[in-house]
Amino acid sequence: MKKILITGAGSYIGGSVEGYLARWPEDYQVDTLSVRGEEWKNTSFQGYDAVLHVAGIVHQKKTKDDPACWEQYRQVNVDLAVETARKAKAEGVGQFLFMSSESVYGLSAPLGKQVVITRETPLQPVDNYGRSKAQAEAELEKLAGEDFRLAILRPPIVYGKGCRGNYVTLAKLAKKLPVFPKVENQRSMLYMENLAELIRQLIDDRAAGVFCPQNNEYANTSDVVSQISHAHGKNLILVGGTTWGLKLLSRVTPLVDKAFGSLCYDWDLSRYSRNYCVRTLTESIIETER
């Protein structure tokens, strides 16, 4: 049996992974630990095979671009992650899995252009969140070794039942709007259950390295909104010929490029030795909206 400690009690990803691994009670024992304050430092990490570190400050619109907030991001996303890893290594944990983000690349995709992240794409984070994740990765790499395997995960948009963020915004639009722009774009997305399955495989394999997981298919924003609408018994009409209007609107708000730009991982970057995508895009949307 593998013993796993998730640091970041109450987090969406941590709770989802815990629930997913509960399907195999004879194979995994999962404990969660809040790392707020100082009390967590008294908890022994001895006996655990792996620590999954998901604690951190997430991508927040109000603070991500504010230089005055950098120290807060650094303390939580960098210092806390490194301190947790050092404790894990000192107490004999053999593997440390760090939840990073696609944001370390600092890329965006304007409407009408495609940006593909490959193995050669440099890390050029542009905000507090991305910079803190990239800095944490660099510091954690210094601790890695054969006896302390480091797995860094850089997921794109993660969605699923109970998620927050951009997917929720699209779901709200799908439920309210009778029509929606039809735009041909490609986005990397990752269903929570697919991420949890990859984490399970990484722990089983005691794997190390940098992993950029995504679903088995790119997502088209218009198609995703349409499928969400159908999942709720609605018939959303997709309207073509709106690209020019969206381009004008993109000068006013960055949300247009964020929704309709093409930003994705190269498939070679996302492959693992086994298939971790247990749900297709369509299946995942149905399960999320059920």
PASE-841136 format. One record per residue: x, y, z of N, C-alpha, C, CB in turn; residue in three letters. Coordinates in steps of 0.05 Angstrom, whole numbers, padded with zeros to 5 digits, always signed. Glycine has a CB too. Example, Ala and Ser with C-alpha at 12.3 -4.5 7.8 and 13.67 -1.06 7.14 Angstrom:
! PASE-841136
+00264-00114+00156+00246-00090+00156+00264-00066+00156+00226-00089+00181ALA+00257-00045+00142+00273-00021+00143+00258+00001+00157+00282-00012+00114SER
! end
This chain:
! PASE-841136
+00017-00024+00000+00000+00000+00000+00017+00025+00000-00019+00000+00024MET+00010+00044-00016+00024+00070-00017+00011+00089+00003+00023+00082-00046LYS+00028+00103+00018+00018+00123+00037+00024+00150+00025+00032+00119+00065LYS+00004+00167+00023+00006+00192+00009-00004+00214+00027-00010+00192-00018ILE+00011+00236+00029+00003+00259+00044-00002+00282+00025+00025+00267+00065LEU-00025+00294+00027-00032+00317+00010-00031+00342+00028-00061+00314-00003ILE-00012+00360+00021-00010+00385+00036-00025+00407+00022+00020+00393+00040THR-00046+00416+00035-00064+00435+00024-00093+00426+00028-00058+00439-00006GLY-00099+00420+00053-00126+00410+00060-00147+00430+00051-00128+00404+00090ALA-00169+00419+00040-00191+00437+00031-00188+00447+00003-00193+00459+00050GLY-00166+00442-00011-00163+00452-00038-00179+00435-00058-00133+00451-00046SER-00186+00447-00080-00202+00432-00100-00187+00408-00111-00210+00451-00123TYR-00162+00413-00120-00146+00391-00131-00140+00370-00110-00120+00402-00144ILE-00131+00379-00086-00125+00360-00065-00148+00343-00058-00114+00374-00041GLY-00171+00355-00054-00195+00340-00047-00204+00321-00069-00218+00359-00040GLY-00201+00330-00093-00209+00313-00116-00191+00288-00118-00209+00329-00142SER-00165+00292-00115-00146+00270-00116-00152+00250-00093-00117+00280-00115VAL-00157+00261-00070-00163+00244-00047-00188+00227-00052-00168+00261-00021GLU-00208+00239-00063-00233+00224-00070-00228+00204-00092-00254+00243-00078GLY-00212+00210-00111-00206+00192-00133-00191+00167-00123-00190+00206-00155TYR-00171+00171-00107-00155+00149-00097-00170+00132-00077-00129+00160-00084LEU-00192+00143-00066-00208+00127-00048-00222+00103-00062-00229+00145-00035ALA-00221+00103-00088-00232+00080-00103-00216+00055-00099-00234+00087-00133ARG-00191+00059-00090-00173+00036-00086-00163+00036-00057-00149+00037-00106TRP-00181+00030-00038-00174+00032-00010-00152+00012-00001-00198+00027+00007PRO-00149-00009-00017-00128-00029-00010-00101-00021-00021-00136-00056-00020GLU-00100-00002-00039-00075+00006-00052-00064+00033-00042-00079+00008-00081ASP-00082+00050-00032-00073+00077-00024-00085+00085+00003-00080+00098-00045TYR-00068+00096+00020-00076+00110+00044-00070+00139+00040-00063+00098+00070GLN-00090+00156+00041-00087+00185+00035-00094+00201+00060-00104+00193+00011VAL-00076+00218+00068-00081+00237+00090-00077+00265+00079-00062+00231+00114ASP-00092+00284+00091-00089+00312+00083-00079+00328+00107-00116+00323+00072THR-00065+00349+00100-00054+00366+00122-00056+00396+00114-00024+00359+00127LEU-00067+00411+00131-00067+00440+00127-00040+00451+00135-00090+00454+00144SER-00029+00468+00118-00003+00480+00123-00005+00509+00129+00016+00475+00099VAL-00028+00518+00138-00031+00545+00148-00019+00547+00176-00061+00554+00148ARG-00007+00570+00182+00004+00574+00208+00030+00557+00212-00016+00567+00229GLY+00035+00550+00237+00060+00536+00243+00055+00507+00254+00075+00552+00264GLU+00030+00500+00261+00025+00475+00274+00032+00451+00256-00005+00474+00282GLU+00029+00454+00230+00035+00431+00212+00063+00421+00214+00029+00439+00183TRP+00081+00438+00223+00110+00430+00225+00114+00409+00246+00127+00455+00231LYS+00095+00405+00264+00098+00385+00284+00088+00358+00275+00083+00393+00309ASN+00076+00357+00251+00066+00331+00240+00089+00316+00227+00044+00337+00220THR+00092+00291+00234+00113+00275+00223+00106+00266+00195+00119+00250+00241SER+00126+00268+00177+00122+00259+00149+00134+00230+00146+00136+00278+00130PHE+00145+00219+00167+00157+00193+00165+00136+00172+00157+00171+00185+00191GLN+00144+00154+00140+00126+00132+00132+00111+00137+00107+00107+00126+00154GLY+00111+00162+00098+00097+00168+00073+00115+00162+00049+00087+00197+00073TYR+00102+00151+00028+00117+00146+00003+00118+00171-00014+00103+00123-00012ASP+00097+00187-00012+00096+00211-00030+00082+00234-00016+00083+00204-00056ALA+00090+00258-00022+00076+00282-00013+00067+00297-00038+00094+00300+00005VAL+00041+00302-00040+00030+00318-00061+00024+00346-00051+00004+00305-00073LEU+00040+00366-00060+00038+00393-00050+00020+00410-00068+00066+00406-00046HIS-00004+00416-00059-00022+00432-00075-00029+00459-00061-00048+00417-00080VAL-00018+00463-00037-00023+00488-00023-00011+00512-00038-00012+00487+00006ALA-00025+00534-00038-00014+00558-00051-00035+00579-00056-00001+00550-00077GLY-00025+00602-00064-00043+00624-00073-00049+00619-00102-00031+00652-00068ILE-00074+00619-00109-00082+00614-00137-00081+00639-00153-00110+00601-00139VAL-00087+00637-00179-00086+00659-00198-00108+00679-00191-00088+00649-00227HIS-00102+00701-00178-00122+00720-00169-00120+00746-00186-00119+00726-00139GLN-00143+00753-00198-00143+00777-00216-00134+00802-00202-00171+00781-00227LYS-00142+00806-00177-00136+00831-00163-00107+00834-00154-00154+00833-00139LYS-00093+00812-00151-00066+00814-00140-00044+00804-00158-00065+00799-00114THR-00051+00789-00179-00030+00776-00195-00011+00795-00209-00043+00758-00216LYS-00021+00819-00215-00004+00839-00229+00006+00862-00211-00019+00850-00252ASP+00000+00860-00185+00007+00881-00167+00035+00875-00154-00014+00884-00145ASP+00055+00891-00160+00082+00887-00148+00081+00886-00117+00101+00908-00158PRO+00063+00901-00106+00061+00902-00076+00053+00876-00064+00042+00924-00068ALA+00041+00858-00081+00032+00832-00071+00052+00809-00076+00006+00825-00084CYS+00074+00816-00089+00094+00795-00095+00103+00780-00070+00118+00807-00109TRP+00108+00794-00048+00119+00781-00024+00100+00760-00014+00124+00802-00003GLU+00074+00765-00015+00054+00746-00007+00055+00721-00024+00026+00758-00007GLN+00057+00724-00050+00059+00701-00068+00085+00686-00063+00059+00711-00098TYR+00107+00701-00058+00132+00687-00054+00132+00670-00028+00155+00708-00052ARG+00121+00682-00007+00121+00668+00019+00105+00642+00017+00109+00686+00040GLN+00082+00643+00003+00064+00619+00002+00072+00600-00020+00035+00628-00001VAL+00076+00610-00044+00080+00593-00067+00109+00583-00070+00072+00606-00092ASN+00128+00598-00058+00156+00590-00060+00166+00580-00033+00173+00614-00069VAL+00167+00597-00013+00179+00589+00012+00165+00566+00025+00179+00613+00031ASP+00138+00566+00026+00124+00544+00038+00128+00518+00024+00094+00551+00039LEU+00128+00519-00003+00132+00495-00019+00160+00483-00013+00129+00501-00049ALA+00180+00500-00012+00208+00491-00007+00211+00480+00021+00228+00514-00012VAL+00199+00494+00040+00200+00485+00068+00187+00458+00071+00187+00505+00087GLU+00164+00454+00058+00150+00428+00059+00167+00406+00047+00123+00430+00045THR+00180+00412+00024+00196+00392+00010+00221+00385+00027+00205+00403-00017ALA+00233+00405+00040+00256+00399+00057+00249+00381+00080+00268+00425+00067ARG+00226+00386+00092+00217+00369+00114+00211+00341+00104+00191+00381+00127LYS+00199+00339+00081+00193+00313+00069+00219+00297+00064+00177+00316+00043ALA+00238+00310+00052+00264+00297+00046+00278+00289+00071+00281+00315+00029LYS+00279+00306+00091+00293+00301+00116+00280+00277+00131+00293+00325+00134ALA+00254+00273+00127+00240+00252+00142+00235+00227+00125+00214+00263+00152GLU+00249+00225+00103+00250+00200+00088+00228+00195+00067+00248+00178+00107GLY+00213+00216+00060+00194+00213+00038+00208+00210+00012+00174+00238+00037VAL+00200+00191-00004+00215+00185-00029+00207+00201-00053+00212+00157-00035GLY+00184+00214-00052+00174+00228-00076+00159+00253-00068+00157+00209-00094GLN+00163+00275-00083+00149+00300-00078+00137+00309-00104+00169+00322-00066PHE+00111+00312-00104+00096+00321-00128+00087+00350-00123+00072+00302-00134LEU+00095+00367-00141+00090+00396-00138+00071+00405-00160+00116+00412-00139PHE+00048+00417-00151+00029+00427-00170+00037+00455-00179+00001+00428-00157MET+00048+00457-00203+00055+00483-00215+00033+00491-00234+00083+00481-00229SER+00040+00504-00256+00019+00515-00273+00030+00521-00301+00007+00540-00261SER+00013+00521-00321+00019+00530-00348+00028+00559-00348-00005+00526-00366GLU+00021+00574-00326+00027+00602-00324+00057+00608-00323+00014+00614-00300SER+00073+00588-00318+00102+00592-00317+00113+00600-00344+00117+00567-00306VAL+00098+00594-00365+00107+00601-00392+00101+00630-00399+00095+00583-00413TYR+00082+00641-00385+00075+00669-00389+00063+00676-00416+00099+00686-00385GLY+00050+00657-00429+00041+00661-00456+00011+00666-00457+00047+00637-00473LEU+00003+00681-00477-00025+00685-00483-00028+00683-00513-00036+00713-00473SER-00053+00680-00522-00057+00676-00551-00078+00695-00562-00066+00647-00557ALA-00070+00714-00578-00089+00733-00590-00109+00718-00608-00074+00755-00606PRO-00133+00728-00609-00153+00717-00627-00143+00715-00656-00179+00734-00626LEU-00145+00692-00667-00137+00688-00695-00109+00677-00698-00139+00713-00709GLY-00094+00675-00676-00067+00664-00677-00065+00640-00658-00046+00685-00669LYS-00047+00621-00665-00044+00597-00649-00016+00597-00636-00048+00571-00665GLN-00016+00593-00610+00009+00591-00595+00011+00562-00584+00010+00612-00571VAL+00032+00548-00591+00036+00521-00582+00061+00519-00564+00039+00502-00607VAL+00057+00508-00541+00079+00505-00522+00093+00479-00527+00069+00506-00492ILE+00119+00480-00531+00135+00456-00537+00157+00452-00516+00148+00457-00566THR+00173+00432-00519+00195+00427-00500+00216+00450-00501+00209+00401-00506ARG+00217+00464-00523+00236+00486-00526+00226+00513-00516+00245+00488-00555GLU+00201+00514-00509+00189+00539-00500+00201+00547-00473+00158+00537-00498THR+00212+00571-00471+00225+00580-00446+00204+00589-00425+00245+00603-00451PRO+00212+00588-00400+00195+00599-00379+00199+00629-00378+00202+00585-00352LEU+00177+00643-00383+00178+00672-00382+00152+00683-00369+00180+00684-00411GLN+00149+00676-00343+00124+00684-00329+00122+00715-00328+00124+00673-00301PRO+00097+00724-00329+00092+00753-00330+00077+00765-00306+00077+00759-00355VAL+00068+00747-00288+00053+00758-00265+00063+00744-00240+00023+00753-00269ASP+00053+00753-00217+00062+00743-00191+00058+00713-00189+00047+00757-00169ASN+00035+00703-00199+00029+00675-00196+00049+00658-00213+00000+00669-00206TYR+00052+00665-00238+00071+00650-00255+00099+00652-00245+00069+00660-00283GLY+00108+00676-00237+00135+00679-00227+00140+00662-00202+00142+00708-00221ARG+00120+00662-00184+00124+00647-00159+00125+00617-00164+00101+00653-00139SER+00109+00607-00183+00110+00579-00189+00137+00571-00202+00087+00572-00208LYS+00146+00588-00220+00172+00583-00234+00195+00583-00214+00177+00603-00256ALA+00194+00602-00196+00216+00604-00176+00215+00580-00157+00213+00630-00160GLN+00191+00571-00150+00188+00547-00133+00200+00523-00147+00159+00543-00125ALA+00194+00520-00173+00205+00497-00188+00235+00497-00186+00196+00499-00217GLU+00247+00520-00191+00277+00522-00191+00289+00515-00164+00285+00550-00199ALA+00276+00524-00142+00286+00518-00116+00282+00488-00109+00272+00535-00095GLU+00260+00477-00117+00255+00449-00112+00274+00430-00127+00226+00442-00119LEU+00281+00439-00151+00300+00423-00167+00327+00418-00152+00306+00436-00194GLU+00334+00437-00135+00359+00435-00120+00358+00413-00099+00365+00461-00106LYS+00334+00405-00091+00330+00384-00071+00327+00356-00084+00306+00390-00054LEU+00322+00355-00110+00316+00330-00123+00340+00311-00125+00305+00335-00151ALA+00335+00286-00124+00355+00265-00127+00343+00238-00129+00375+00267-00103GLY+00359+00217-00130+00349+00190-00133+00332+00182-00109+00371+00171-00137GLU+00340+00192-00086+00325+00185-00061+00302+00204-00056+00344+00184-00038ASP+00300+00225-00071+00279+00245-00068+00270+00253-00096+00288+00269-00051PHE+00251+00238-00106+00242+00242-00134+00223+00265-00135+00228+00216-00144ARG+00228+00284-00154+00211+00307-00156+00195+00306-00182+00229+00333-00156LEU+00169+00308-00180+00151+00309-00203+00137+00336-00203+00130+00286-00202ALA+00141+00352-00224+00129+00378-00227+00107+00376-00248+00150+00399-00235ILE+00083+00385-00240+00060+00384-00258+00053+00412-00266+00036+00369-00246LEU+00050+00417-00292+00042+00443-00303+00016+00441-00319+00064+00455-00321ARG-00006+00437-00305-00032+00433-00319-00042+00459-00331-00053+00422-00300PRO-00058+00457-00353-00072+00481-00364-00097+00485-00347-00078+00477-00395PRO-00119+00495-00359-00144+00498-00345-00154+00471-00335-00165+00511-00364ILE-00158+00469-00308-00168+00445-00296-00197+00450-00289-00152+00437-00270VAL-00214+00431-00297-00243+00434-00292-00255+00408-00283-00257+00444-00318TYR-00279+00410-00272-00293+00386-00262-00314+00395-00242-00273+00366-00249GLY-00328+00376-00231-00349+00383-00212-00338+00399-00189-00362+00357-00202LYS-00350+00422-00184-00341+00439-00161-00318+00457-00167-00334+00422-00139GLY-00309+00458-00192-00286+00474-00199-00293+00504-00199-00274+00466-00226CYS-00272+00521-00200-00275+00549-00203-00260+00559-00227-00265+00564-00177ARG-00262+00585-00233-00246+00596-00254-00260+00598-00281-00221+00580-00258GLY-00245+00597-00303-00255+00603-00329-00277+00584-00339-00232+00602-00349ASN-00275+00558-00331-00295+00539-00339-00322+00548-00328-00288+00511-00330TYR-00323+00556-00303-00348+00565-00291-00360+00588-00306-00343+00572-00261VAL-00343+00607-00315-00353+00630-00330-00366+00620-00356-00330+00649-00337THR-00353+00601-00370-00365+00591-00395-00391+00576-00389-00346+00572-00408LEU-00392+00562-00367-00417+00547-00360-00440+00566-00355-00412+00530-00335ALA-00434+00589-00342-00455+00608-00336-00466+00620-00362-00444+00631-00318LYS-00448+00626-00381-00456+00636-00407-00473+00616-00422-00432+00644-00424LEU-00465+00590-00421-00479+00569-00435-00508+00566-00425-00465+00543-00432ALA-00512+00571-00399-00538+00568-00387-00557+00592-00392-00536+00563-00357LYS-00544+00615-00398-00560+00640-00400-00565+00649-00429-00547+00662-00385LYS-00545+00645-00446-00546+00657-00473-00560+00639-00492-00518+00663-00483LEU-00577+00650-00510-00589+00634-00531-00571+00630-00555-00615+00647-00541PRO-00552+00648-00559-00533+00647-00581-00505+00652-00570-00540+00667-00604VAL-00485+00642-00586-00457+00645-00577-00440+00646-00602-00448+00622-00558PHE-00417+00662-00602-00400+00664-00626-00388+00636-00633-00378+00684-00621PRO-00387+00631-00659-00374+00607-00668-00346+00614-00678-00390+00593-00691LYS-00326+00606-00663-00298+00612-00668-00282+00586-00669-00286+00632-00647VAL-00265+00584-00689-00248+00560-00691-00222+00565-00676-00242+00553-00721GLU-00220+00555-00652-00195+00557-00636-00189+00531-00623-00197+00580-00615ASN-00166+00529-00611-00157+00505-00597-00145+00512-00570-00137+00489-00614GLN-00155+00499-00550-00144+00504-00523-00138+00477-00509-00165+00519-00506ARG-00116+00477-00494-00111+00454-00477-00127+00457-00451-00080+00451-00471SER-00141+00436-00444-00156+00435-00420-00151+00407-00407-00186+00439-00424MET-00157+00405-00381-00152+00380-00367-00175+00375-00347-00125+00381-00352LEU-00189+00353-00352-00210+00344-00333-00197+00335-00307-00227+00322-00346TYR-00209+00342-00285-00198+00336-00259-00192+00306-00255-00216+00346-00237MET-00210+00289-00265-00206+00261-00261-00182+00251-00278-00231+00246-00269GLU-00178+00263-00301-00154+00255-00317-00128+00264-00302-00155+00269-00345ASN-00129+00287-00290-00106+00296-00274-00101+00277-00251-00110+00324-00264LEU-00122+00269-00237-00120+00251-00214-00108+00224-00222-00147+00247-00200ALA-00117+00214-00246-00106+00189-00255-00076+00191-00262-00122+00180-00280GLU-00068+00214-00274-00039+00217-00278-00024+00217-00252-00034+00243-00294LEU-00034+00231-00232-00021+00232-00206-00018+00204-00195-00036+00251-00187ILE-00039+00189-00197-00039+00161-00188-00017+00145-00201-00066+00147-00192ARG-00015+00148-00228+00006+00134-00243+00034+00143-00235+00002+00137-00273GLN+00038+00169-00232+00064+00180-00224+00073+00169-00197+00063+00211-00223LEU+00054+00166-00179+00060+00156-00152+00067+00126-00154+00037+00160-00133ILE+00051+00111-00170+00057+00083-00173+00084+00078-00185+00035+00070-00192ASP+00092+00095-00204+00117+00092-00219+00141+00106-00205+00115+00103-00247ASP+00134+00120-00183+00155+00137-00169+00169+00154-00190+00175+00118-00154ARG+00154+00167-00207+00164+00181-00229+00175+00208-00221+00143+00185-00251ALA+00194+00218-00237+00206+00245-00233+00207+00259-00260+00234+00242-00220ALA+00206+00286-00259+00208+00301-00283+00187+00323-00284+00206+00284-00307GLY+00185+00336-00307+00165+00356-00312+00143+00345-00330+00177+00382-00324VAL+00118+00349-00321+00095+00337-00336+00075+00359-00342+00082+00315-00319PHE+00067+00359-00368+00048+00379-00377+00023+00365-00388+00060+00397-00400CYS+00006+00356-00370-00017+00339-00379-00039+00355-00392-00028+00324-00355PRO-00055+00342-00408-00079+00354-00420-00097+00331-00429-00071+00372-00445GLN-00122+00338-00435-00140+00318-00446-00130+00307-00472-00168+00331-00450ASN-00143+00285-00481-00134+00272-00506-00142+00288-00531-00146+00245-00507ASN-00156+00310-00527-00164+00326-00551-00164+00355-00543-00192+00318-00561GLU-00157+00372-00562-00159+00401-00557-00188+00409-00555-00145+00417-00579TYR-00193+00430-00539-00220+00440-00536-00224+00464-00553-00226+00446-00506ALA-00248+00466-00565-00256+00490-00580-00276+00504-00562-00269+00483-00608ASN-00272+00530-00556-00288+00544-00537-00318+00544-00544-00279+00573-00535THR-00324+00549-00569-00352+00549-00578-00364+00521-00574-00354+00557-00607SER-00349+00500-00580-00360+00473-00578-00364+00466-00548-00341+00453-00591ASP-00345+00475-00531-00348+00469-00502-00374+00482-00491-00324+00480-00487VAL-00378+00508-00498-00402+00522-00489-00427+00508-00500-00401+00552-00498VAL-00426+00499-00525-00449+00485-00537-00455+00459-00522-00444+00480-00566SER-00434+00444-00515-00438+00419-00502-00448+00423-00473-00411+00403-00501GLN-00439+00444-00460-00450+00450-00433-00480+00456-00435-00435+00474-00421ILE-00487+00472-00456-00515+00479-00460-00532+00454-00465-00517+00498-00484SER-00522+00436-00481-00537+00411-00487-00539+00394-00462-00522+00395-00509HIS-00519+00395-00445-00520+00379-00420-00543+00388-00402-00494+00381-00405ALA-00552+00413-00406-00573+00424-00390-00600+00426-00406-00566+00452-00380HIS-00600+00411-00428-00625+00409-00443-00631+00433-00461-00647+00404-00425GLY-00611+00450-00466-00616+00473-00482-00604+00469-00510-00603+00498-00469LYS-00613+00485-00529-00602+00483-00556-00590+00510-00563-00625+00476-00577ASN-00565+00513-00556-00550+00538-00561-00544+00541-00591-00524+00539-00545LEU-00549+00564-00602-00543+00569-00630-00516+00583-00632-00565+00587-00643ILE-00498+00571-00648-00471+00582-00653-00473+00600-00678-00450+00560-00655LEU-00464+00624-00676-00465+00644-00698-00438+00649-00709-00479+00670-00688VAL-00434+00644-00735-00409+00650-00748-00407+00679-00757-00405+00631-00771GLY-00384+00686-00768-00380+00712-00779-00377+00734-00758-00402+00719-00797GLY-00369+00726-00734-00367+00746-00712-00339+00753-00704-00382+00735-00687THR-00319+00741-00719-00291+00745-00712-00283+00774-00712-00274+00729-00730THR-00293+00789-00732-00285+00817-00734-00295+00833-00710-00296+00830-00760TRP-00319+00827-00701-00330+00840-00678-00315+00833-00653-00359+00833-00674GLY-00307+00808-00650-00292+00800-00627-00264+00813-00627-00289+00769-00627LEU-00253+00816-00650-00226+00829-00651-00228+00858-00642-00215+00828-00680LYS-00250+00872-00649-00254+00899-00640-00258+00899-00609-00278+00912-00653LEU-00273+00880-00600-00278+00878-00571-00253+00871-00555-00300+00857-00566LEU-00235+00856-00568-00210+00849-00554-00192+00872-00547-00194+00829-00571SER-00197+00895-00561-00182+00919-00555-00192+00932-00529-00184+00940-00578ARG-00216+00924-00521-00228+00935-00497-00223+00917-00473-00258+00940-00501VAL-00225+00891-00477-00222+00872-00455-00204+00848-00463-00249+00862-00446THR-00186+00840-00445-00169+00817-00451-00184+00790-00450-00145+00816-00432PRO-00209+00791-00440-00224+00766-00437-00230+00753-00464-00250+00772-00423LEU-00231+00769-00485-00237+00758-00512-00214+00739-00520-00240+00780-00532VAL-00189+00749-00519-00167+00732-00526-00164+00708-00507-00141+00748-00525ASP-00171+00712-00482-00169+00690-00463-00189+00668-00469-00174+00701-00434LYS-00212+00676-00479-00233+00657-00485-00229+00644-00513-00260+00669-00483ALA-00221+00660-00533-00222+00651-00560-00194+00648-00573-00239+00669-00577PHE-00173+00655-00559-00147+00650-00570-00140+00620-00570-00126+00665-00554GLY-00120+00613-00586-00111+00585-00588-00085+00581-00573-00108+00576-00617SER-00086+00571-00549-00062+00566-00533-00063+00537-00524-00061+00585-00508LEU-00043+00521-00532-00043+00493-00526-00015+00481-00523-00059+00478-00547CYS-00015+00458-00510+00010+00443-00508+00013+00425-00532+00009+00425-00482TYR+00038+00423-00542+00044+00403-00562+00039+00375-00551+00074+00406-00572ASP+00028+00358-00568+00020+00331-00558+00044+00316-00546+00008+00315-00580TRP+00067+00320-00558+00091+00305-00549+00098+00313-00520+00115+00311-00567ASP+00091+00337-00512+00097+00347-00486+00079+00334-00465+00094+00377-00485LEU+00056+00324-00473+00036+00315-00454+00034+00284-00451+00010+00325-00462SER+00049+00270-00468+00048+00241-00467+00061+00230-00442+00060+00229-00492ARG+00050+00208-00432+00063+00193-00410+00064+00164-00420+00046+00195-00383TYR+00078+00147-00404+00082+00119-00413+00055+00104-00415+00100+00105-00394SER+00035+00113-00400+00008+00101-00401-00012+00123-00405+00002+00085-00375ARG-00035+00115-00415-00057+00134-00419-00069+00141-00392-00078+00122-00439ASN-00071+00167-00387-00083+00176-00362-00110+00190-00366-00064+00195-00348TYR-00118+00192-00391-00144+00205-00396-00167+00185-00395-00144+00219-00424CYS-00179+00183-00372-00200+00163-00368-00227+00173-00378-00202+00156-00338VAL-00229+00199-00385-00254+00210-00395-00247+00228-00420-00268+00227-00374ARG-00265+00227-00440-00262+00244-00463-00273+00272-00455-00277+00233-00488THR-00269+00291-00473-00279+00318-00468-00310+00318-00464-00272+00337-00490LEU-00324+00304-00482-00353+00303-00480-00362+00290-00455-00364+00289-00504THR-00350+00267-00448-00357+00253-00424-00352+00270-00399-00341+00227-00421GLU-00330+00284-00399-00322+00301-00376-00342+00324-00372-00294+00312-00379SER-00351+00336-00394-00371+00358-00392-00397+00347-00381-00375+00371-00419ILE-00406+00324-00390-00431+00313-00380-00428+00307-00350-00438+00287-00395ILE-00406+00295-00342-00402+00289-00313-00400+00314-00297-00378+00272-00309GLU-00387+00335-00307-00384+00360-00292-00411+00374-00289-00365+00379-00307THR-00428+00373-00310-00453+00387-00309-00476+00371-00298-00460+00397-00336GLU-00472+00346-00293-00493+00328-00283-00504+00337-00257-00482+00299-00281ARG
! end
